[in-house]
Amino acid sequence: MRRPLAAASSFAVSILIAAVMVGVQLVPSTTLSPEAAHTAQDDGDDRPNDADMMFATMMIPHHQQAVELSRILADTAGIDDISVALAAFIERDQGREITDMQAWLDAWRRTGIMRHHHSDGAMAGMANADQVAELAAAEGVHAEQLFLDLMIVHHEGALVMTRQALAAGNNSYIRALAKHVAAEQEREIEAMQARRDTL
């Protein structure tokens, strides 16, 4: 049985959508340019380690799937404006983070900090191909429900990844991004759960 929407949850949705509508930019407090990304090599205390590079390497495709799911929802007819706005916010915010992380990795490769780093590990919270296809084929409220269900799990997976980066990472920029991702996605999970309770 679906529980009634609590006032706090309704407030969370209102705050999130208000932020989207007025164009609030929720970005990491420190932005690192590609040119600055490798300056840590002059300061061993801040040099990116394997955990930092693993976080960026794995979070890029993780974010890419969130963007993909958001675009699928945006192209679906009959979706409530709340979820449309939420999907647009996720696409914009995570798209910007993808650009930042790719620039950092490229800079680290150019300067030799990062050499032949590969990640074969599974990423927590990722939707499988069948789930993505089901979302793409769905319409209306069913599509909205599927999107929220998939994205909540997806965000929870990102929280696992941020905790790993904060526990083992060394680079201040990666740590700042991990903290931002954790804080932002916790808020989005709360808002998505609140919206899901109304469907």
Buried (B, 14 or more C-beta within 10 A) or exposed (E): EEEEBEEEBBEBBEBBBEBBEEEEEBBBEEEBEBEBBBBBBEEEEBBBEEBBBBBBBBBBEBBEBBBBBBBBBBEBEEBBEBBBBBBBBBBBBBBBBBEBBBBBBBBBBEEEBBEEBEBEEEBBBBBEEEBBEBBBEBEEEBBBBBBBBBBBBBBBBBBEBBEBBBEEBBBBBBBBBBBBBBEBBBBBBBBBBBBBBEE
